[in-house]
């Protein structure tokens, strides 16, 4: 799966506008993206994009069932 430049920024900007409460699953994020007319291939793609950003500390992955994602600065 090839991650396109700008995927993270698209996710981040929509979530900032939506201002959801608490950490979200990838599936919940996809639903918010769709509600804001942003299309993503799948929850798996969202999880991959955010998981890669977790390596740099920009996103926190909460390893629950299912995984949840939160931006490191507390905004999501």
Backbone as XML, in Angstrom:
<?xml version="1.0"?>
<chain id="A" units="angstrom">
  <residue number="1" name="UNK">
    <atom name="N" x="0.836" y="-1.173" z="0.000"/>
    <atom name="CA" x="0.000" y="0.000" z="0.000"/>
    <atom name="C" x="0.887" y="1.244" z="0.000"/>
  </residue>
  <residue number="2" name="UNK">
    <atom name="N" x="0.681" y="2.050" z="-0.960"/>
    <atom name="CA" x="1.479" y="3.268" z="-1.093"/>
    <atom name="C" x="0.755" y="4.407" z="-0.381"/>
  </residue>
  <residue number="3" name="UNK">
    <atom name="N" x="1.455" y="5.043" z="0.543"/>
    <atom name="CA" x="0.882" y="6.181" z="1.261"/>
    <atom name="C" x="1.137" y="7.434" z="0.441"/>
  </residue>
  <residue number="4" name="UNK">
    <atom name="N" x="0.075" y="8.130" z="0.141"/>
    <atom name="CA" x="0.209" y="9.354" z="-0.651"/>
    <atom name="C" x="0.558" y="10.530" z="0.242"/>
  </residue>
  <residue number="5" name="UNK">
    <atom name="N" x="1.371" y="11.392" z="-0.295"/>
    <atom name="CA" x="1.718" y="12.618" z="0.399"/>
    <atom name="C" x="0.424" y="13.389" z="0.663"/>
  </residue>
  <residue number="6" name="UNK">
    <atom name="N" x="0.254" y="13.841" z="1.852"/>
    <atom name="CA" x="-0.925" y="14.617" z="2.187"/>
    <atom name="C" x="-2.025" y="13.826" z="2.874"/>
  </residue>
  <residue number="7" name="UNK">
    <atom name="N" x="-1.914" y="12.487" z="2.917"/>
    <atom name="CA" x="-2.950" y="11.690" z="3.576"/>
    <atom name="C" x="-3.089" y="12.079" z="5.047"/>
  </residue>
  <residue number="8" name="UNK">
    <atom name="N" x="-1.969" y="12.177" z="5.735"/>
    <atom name="CA" x="-2.008" y="12.523" z="7.153"/>
    <atom name="C" x="-2.625" y="13.903" z="7.351"/>
  </residue>
  <residue number="9" name="UNK">
    <atom name="N" x="-2.218" y="14.851" z="6.524"/>
    <atom name="CA" x="-2.729" y="16.209" z="6.657"/>
    <atom name="C" x="-4.233" y="16.263" z="6.422"/>
  </residue>
  <residue number="10" name="UNK">
    <atom name="N" x="-4.732" y="15.469" z="5.467"/>
    <atom name="CA" x="-6.181" y="15.413" z="5.214"/>
    <atom name="C" x="-6.913" y="14.864" z="6.435"/>
  </residue>
  <residue number="11" name="UNK">
    <atom name="N" x="-6.402" y="13.788" z="6.991"/>
    <atom name="CA" x="-7.023" y="13.209" z="8.183"/>
    <atom name="C" x="-7.015" y="14.222" z="9.314"/>
  </residue>
  <residue number="12" name="UNK">
    <atom name="N" x="-5.866" y="14.787" z="9.545"/>
    <atom name="CA" x="-5.699" y="15.732" z="10.656"/>
    <atom name="C" x="-6.618" y="16.942" z="10.519"/>
  </residue>
  <residue number="13" name="UNK">
    <atom name="N" x="-6.694" y="17.527" z="9.340"/>
    <atom name="CA" x="-7.502" y="18.736" z="9.174"/>
    <atom name="C" x="-8.989" y="18.444" z="9.357"/>
  </residue>
  <residue number="14" name="UNK">
    <atom name="N" x="-9.461" y="17.298" z="8.859"/>
    <atom name="CA" x="-10.880" y="16.955" z="9.042"/>
    <atom name="C" x="-11.176" y="16.710" z="10.519"/>
  </residue>
  <residue number="15" name="UNK">
    <atom name="N" x="-10.309" y="16.002" z="11.205"/>
    <atom name="CA" x="-10.550" y="15.736" z="12.622"/>
    <atom name="C" x="-10.490" y="17.012" z="13.459"/>
  </residue>
  <residue number="16" name="UNK">
    <atom name="N" x="-9.640" y="17.947" z="13.076"/>
    <atom name="CA" x="-9.609" y="19.222" z="13.795"/>
    <atom name="C" x="-10.931" y="19.963" z="13.636"/>
  </residue>
  <residue number="17" name="UNK">
    <atom name="N" x="-11.495" y="19.938" z="12.427"/>
    <atom name="CA" x="-12.789" y="20.598" z="12.191"/>
    <atom name="C" x="-13.920" y="19.867" z="12.901"/>
  </residue>
  <residue number="18" name="UNK">
    <atom name="N" x="-13.884" y="18.543" z="12.882"/>
    <atom name="CA" x="-14.955" y="17.744" z="13.489"/>
    <atom name="C" x="-14.913" y="17.796" z="15.014"/>
  </residue>
  <residue number="19" name="UNK">
    <atom name="N" x="-13.714" y="17.957" z="15.565"/>
    <atom name="CA" x="-13.496" y="18.061" z="17.003"/>
    <atom name="C" x="-14.175" y="16.937" z="17.794"/>
  </residue>
  <residue number="20" name="UNK">
    <atom name="N" x="-13.838" y="15.676" z="17.474"/>
    <atom name="CA" x="-14.459" y="14.553" z="18.184"/>
    <atom name="C" x="-13.940" y="14.425" z="19.621"/>
  </residue>
  <residue number="21" name="UNK">
    <atom name="N" x="-14.691" y="13.723" z="20.424"/>
    <atom name="CA" x="-14.301" y="13.475" z="21.814"/>
    <atom name="C" x="-13.447" y="12.219" z="21.905"/>
  </residue>
  <residue number="22" name="UNK">
    <atom name="N" x="-12.291" y="12.320" z="22.503"/>
    <atom name="CA" x="-11.472" y="11.152" z="22.804"/>
    <atom name="C" x="-10.844" y="10.463" z="21.619"/>
  </residue>
  <residue number="23" name="UNK">
    <atom name="N" x="-10.065" y="9.417" z="21.911"/>
    <atom name="CA" x="-9.416" y="8.621" z="20.865"/>
    <atom name="C" x="-10.453" y="7.915" z="19.997"/>
  </residue>
  <residue number="24" name="UNK">
    <atom name="N" x="-10.092" y="7.679" z="18.744"/>
    <atom name="CA" x="-11.008" y="7.082" z="17.773"/>
    <atom name="C" x="-10.396" y="5.848" z="17.129"/>
  </residue>
  <residue number="25" name="UNK">
    <atom name="N" x="-11.264" y="4.933" z="16.738"/>
    <atom name="CA" x="-10.811" y="3.787" z="15.943"/>
    <atom name="C" x="-10.633" y="4.250" z="14.495"/>
  </residue>
  <residue number="26" name="UNK">
    <atom name="N" x="-9.916" y="3.467" z="13.719"/>
    <atom name="CA" x="-9.743" y="3.795" z="12.300"/>
    <atom name="C" x="-11.086" y="3.818" z="11.587"/>
  </residue>
  <residue number="27" name="UNK">
    <atom name="N" x="-11.978" y="2.925" z="11.945"/>
    <atom name="CA" x="-13.311" y="2.879" z="11.327"/>
    <atom name="C" x="-14.100" y="4.154" z="11.653"/>
  </residue>
  <residue number="28" name="UNK">
    <atom name="N" x="-14.009" y="4.613" z="12.894"/>
    <atom name="CA" x="-14.684" y="5.864" z="13.279"/>
    <atom name="C" x="-14.108" y="7.050" z="12.516"/>
  </residue>
  <residue number="29" name="UNK">
    <atom name="N" x="-12.793" y="7.040" z="12.325"/>
    <atom name="CA" x="-12.147" y="8.119" z="11.567"/>
    <atom name="C" x="-12.624" y="8.107" z="10.123"/>
  </residue>
  <residue number="30" name="UNK">
    <atom name="N" x="-12.715" y="6.932" z="9.519"/>
    <atom name="CA" x="-13.212" y="6.837" z="8.140"/>
    <atom name="C" x="-14.614" y="7.417" z="8.051"/>
  </residue>
  <residue number="31" name="UNK">
    <atom name="N" x="-15.467" y="7.127" z="9.019"/>
    <atom name="CA" x="-16.831" y="7.648" z="9.005"/>
    <atom name="C" x="-16.835" y="9.181" z="9.088"/>
  </residue>
  <residue number="32" name="UNK">
    <atom name="N" x="-15.991" y="9.738" z="9.935"/>
    <atom name="CA" x="-15.895" y="11.199" z="10.042"/>
    <atom name="C" x="-15.393" y="11.786" z="8.732"/>
  </residue>
  <residue number="33" name="UNK">
    <atom name="N" x="-14.393" y="11.144" z="8.121"/>
    <atom name="CA" x="-13.886" y="11.617" z="6.836"/>
    <atom name="C" x="-14.994" y="11.618" z="5.791"/>
  </residue>
  <residue number="34" name="UNK">
    <atom name="N" x="-15.758" y="10.537" z="5.727"/>
    <atom name="CA" x="-16.859" y="10.455" z="4.759"/>
    <atom name="C" x="-17.920" y="11.514" z="5.038"/>
  </residue>
  <residue number="35" name="UNK">
    <atom name="N" x="-18.200" y="11.767" z="6.308"/>
    <atom name="CA" x="-19.176" y="12.797" z="6.681"/>
    <atom name="C" x="-18.745" y="14.189" z="6.229"/>
  </residue>
  <residue number="36" name="UNK">
    <atom name="N" x="-17.425" y="14.347" z="6.033"/>
    <atom name="CA" x="-16.864" y="15.631" z="5.594"/>
    <atom name="C" x="-16.393" y="15.579" z="4.135"/>
  </residue>
  <residue number="37" name="UNK">
    <atom name="N" x="-16.965" y="14.642" z="3.377"/>
    <atom name="CA" x="-16.700" y="14.510" z="1.942"/>
    <atom name="C" x="-15.239" y="14.255" z="1.588"/>
  </residue>
  <residue number="38" name="UNK">
    <atom name="N" x="-14.541" y="13.559" z="2.467"/>
    <atom name="CA" x="-13.176" y="13.098" z="2.187"/>
    <atom name="C" x="-13.235" y="11.586" z="2.071"/>
  </residue>
  <residue number="39" name="UNK">
    <atom name="N" x="-12.740" y="11.049" z="0.997"/>
    <atom name="CA" x="-12.764" y="9.600" z="0.808"/>
    <atom name="C" x="-11.395" y="8.992" z="1.082"/>
  </residue>
  <residue number="40" name="UNK">
    <atom name="N" x="-11.423" y="7.885" z="1.777"/>
    <atom name="CA" x="-10.230" y="7.077" z="2.008"/>
    <atom name="C" x="-10.576" y="5.660" z="1.598"/>
  </residue>
  <residue number="41" name="UNK">
    <atom name="N" x="-9.589" y="4.921" z="1.143"/>
    <atom name="CA" x="-9.827" y="3.562" z="0.657"/>
    <atom name="C" x="-10.439" y="2.664" z="1.720"/>
  </residue>
  <residue number="42" name="UNK">
    <atom name="N" x="-9.919" y="2.761" z="2.946"/>
    <atom name="CA" x="-10.368" y="1.833" z="3.982"/>
    <atom name="C" x="-9.874" y="2.279" z="5.353"/>
  </residue>
  <residue number="43" name="UNK">
    <atom name="N" x="-10.428" y="1.624" z="6.377"/>
    <atom name="CA" x="-9.945" y="1.851" z="7.737"/>
    <atom name="C" x="-8.494" y="1.375" z="7.855"/>
  </residue>
  <residue number="44" name="UNK">
    <atom name="N" x="-8.151" y="0.352" z="7.109"/>
    <atom name="CA" x="-6.777" y="-0.154" z="7.128"/>
    <atom name="C" x="-5.798" y="0.927" z="6.659"/>
  </residue>
  <residue number="45" name="UNK">
    <atom name="N" x="-6.170" y="1.645" z="5.643"/>
    <atom name="CA" x="-5.307" y="2.723" z="5.128"/>
    <atom name="C" x="-5.130" y="3.823" z="6.183"/>
  </residue>
  <residue number="46" name="UNK">
    <atom name="N" x="-6.233" y="4.209" z="6.838"/>
    <atom name="CA" x="-6.153" y="5.214" z="7.905"/>
    <atom name="C" x="-5.224" y="4.716" z="9.007"/>
  </residue>
  <residue number="47" name="UNK">
    <atom name="N" x="-5.390" y="3.460" z="9.410"/>
    <atom name="CA" x="-4.542" y="2.890" z="10.455"/>
    <atom name="C" x="-3.075" y="2.888" z="10.047"/>
  </residue>
  <residue number="48" name="UNK">
    <atom name="N" x="-2.799" y="2.607" z="8.781"/>
    <atom name="CA" x="-1.420" y="2.598" z="8.291"/>
    <atom name="C" x="-0.821" y="4.003" z="8.339"/>
  </residue>
  <residue number="49" name="UNK">
    <atom name="N" x="-1.565" y="4.981" z="7.870"/>
    <atom name="CA" x="-1.085" y="6.370" z="7.868"/>
    <atom name="C" x="-0.801" y="6.818" z="9.302"/>
  </residue>
  <residue number="50" name="UNK">
    <atom name="N" x="-1.742" y="6.588" z="10.199"/>
    <atom name="CA" x="-1.570" y="7.034" z="11.585"/>
    <atom name="C" x="-0.508" y="6.219" z="12.309"/>
  </residue>
  <residue number="51" name="UNK">
    <atom name="N" x="-0.414" y="4.931" z="11.992"/>
    <atom name="CA" x="0.630" y="4.101" z="12.598"/>
    <atom name="C" x="2.024" y="4.575" z="12.225"/>
  </residue>
  <residue number="52" name="UNK">
    <atom name="N" x="2.185" y="4.994" z="10.998"/>
    <atom name="CA" x="3.497" y="5.522" z="10.583"/>
    <atom name="C" x="3.820" y="6.822" z="11.306"/>
  </residue>
  <residue number="53" name="UNK">
    <atom name="N" x="2.810" y="7.652" z="11.527"/>
    <atom name="CA" x="3.038" y="8.897" z="12.267"/>
    <atom name="C" x="3.290" y="8.632" z="13.742"/>
  </residue>
  <residue number="54" name="UNK">
    <atom name="N" x="2.835" y="7.499" z="14.240"/>
    <atom name="CA" x="3.116" y="7.126" z="15.628"/>
    <atom name="C" x="4.607" y="6.888" z="15.821"/>
  </residue>
  <residue number="55" name="UNK">
    <atom name="N" x="5.278" y="6.433" z="14.770"/>
    <atom name="CA" x="6.731" y="6.205" z="14.845"/>
    <atom name="C" x="7.494" y="7.491" z="15.108"/>
  </residue>
  <residue number="56" name="UNK">
    <atom name="N" x="6.936" y="8.629" z="14.702"/>
    <atom name="CA" x="7.597" y="9.922" z="14.911"/>
    <atom name="C" x="7.044" y="10.651" z="16.130"/>
  </residue>
  <residue number="57" name="UNK">
    <atom name="N" x="6.051" y="10.046" z="16.807"/>
    <atom name="CA" x="5.498" y="10.644" z="18.014"/>
    <atom name="C" x="4.349" y="11.611" z="17.785"/>
  </residue>
  <residue number="58" name="UNK">
    <atom name="N" x="3.902" y="11.764" z="16.545"/>
    <atom name="CA" x="2.813" y="12.700" z="16.260"/>
    <atom name="C" x="1.445" y="12.129" z="16.606"/>
  </residue>
  <residue number="59" name="UNK">
    <atom name="N" x="1.354" y="10.807" z="16.640"/>
    <atom name="CA" x="0.098" y="10.116" z="16.929"/>
    <atom name="C" x="0.374" y="9.082" z="18.005"/>
  </residue>
  <residue number="60" name="UNK">
    <atom name="N" x="-0.557" y="8.959" z="18.938"/>
    <atom name="CA" x="-0.473" y="7.921" z="19.961"/>
    <atom name="C" x="-1.416" y="6.789" z="19.557"/>
  </residue>
  <residue number="61" name="UNK">
    <atom name="N" x="-0.908" y="5.579" z="19.578"/>
    <atom name="CA" x="-1.725" y="4.400" z="19.293"/>
    <atom name="C" x="-2.059" y="3.748" z="20.625"/>
  </residue>
  <residue number="62" name="UNK">
    <atom name="N" x="-3.340" y="3.639" z="20.899"/>
    <atom name="CA" x="-3.802" y="2.982" z="22.117"/>
    <atom name="C" x="-4.120" y="1.544" z="21.730"/>
  </residue>
  <residue number="63" name="UNK">
    <atom name="N" x="-3.297" y="0.643" z="22.191"/>
    <atom name="CA" x="-3.359" y="-0.760" z="21.763"/>
    <atom name="C" x="-4.427" y="-1.521" z="22.547"/>
  </residue>
  <residue number="64" name="UNK">
    <atom name="N" x="-5.642" y="-1.197" z="22.230"/>
    <atom name="CA" x="-6.818" y="-1.828" z="22.808"/>
    <atom name="C" x="-7.448" y="-2.692" z="21.739"/>
  </residue>
  <residue number="65" name="UNK">
    <atom name="N" x="-8.590" y="-3.231" z="21.993"/>
    <atom name="CA" x="-9.346" y="-3.953" z="20.969"/>
    <atom name="C" x="-10.620" y="-3.185" z="20.701"/>
  </residue>
  <residue number="66" name="UNK">
    <atom name="N" x="-10.790" y="-2.494" z="19.646"/>
    <atom name="CA" x="-9.816" y="-2.264" z="18.573"/>
    <atom name="C" x="-8.852" y="-1.136" z="18.935"/>
  </residue>
  <residue number="67" name="UNK">
    <atom name="N" x="-7.771" y="-1.040" z="18.160"/>
    <atom name="CA" x="-6.824" y="0.049" z="18.364"/>
    <atom name="C" x="-7.555" y="1.373" z="18.234"/>
  </residue>
  <residue number="68" name="UNK">
    <atom name="N" x="-7.082" y="2.356" z="18.987"/>
    <atom name="CA" x="-7.604" y="3.721" z="18.903"/>
    <atom name="C" x="-6.423" y="4.660" z="18.685"/>
  </residue>
  <residue number="69" name="UNK">
    <atom name="N" x="-6.729" y="5.799" z="18.096"/>
    <atom name="CA" x="-5.685" y="6.747" z="17.721"/>
    <atom name="C" x="-6.004" y="8.109" z="18.309"/>
  </residue>
  <residue number="70" name="UNK">
    <atom name="N" x="-4.932" y="8.789" z="18.773"/>
    <atom name="CA" x="-5.065" y="10.130" z="19.327"/>
    <atom name="C" x="-3.825" y="10.912" z="18.897"/>
  </residue>
  <residue number="71" name="UNK">
    <atom name="N" x="-4.017" y="12.169" z="18.530"/>
    <atom name="CA" x="-2.880" y="13.001" z="18.179"/>
    <atom name="C" x="-2.101" y="13.331" z="19.439"/>
  </residue>
  <residue number="72" name="UNK">
    <atom name="N" x="-0.792" y="13.324" z="19.359"/>
    <atom name="CA" x="0.075" y="13.470" z="20.532"/>
    <atom name="C" x="-0.154" y="14.789" z="21.252"/>
  </residue>
  <residue number="73" name="UNK">
    <atom name="N" x="-0.563" y="15.832" z="20.525"/>
    <atom name="CA" x="-0.788" y="17.118" z="21.182"/>
    <atom name="C" x="-2.158" y="17.193" z="21.863"/>
  </residue>
  <residue number="74" name="UNK">
    <atom name="N" x="-2.892" y="16.079" z="21.839"/>
    <atom name="CA" x="-4.181" y="16.021" z="22.506"/>
    <atom name="C" x="-5.345" y="16.457" z="21.645"/>
  </residue>
  <residue number="75" name="UNK">
    <atom name="N" x="-5.086" y="17.018" z="20.482"/>
    <atom name="CA" x="-6.176" y="17.426" z="19.587"/>
    <atom name="C" x="-6.506" y="16.278" z="18.661"/>
  </residue>
  <residue number="76" name="UNK">
    <atom name="N" x="-7.746" y="15.887" z="18.609"/>
    <atom name="CA" x="-8.226" y="14.955" z="17.584"/>
    <atom name="C" x="-9.684" y="15.121" z="17.534"/>
  </residue>
</chain>
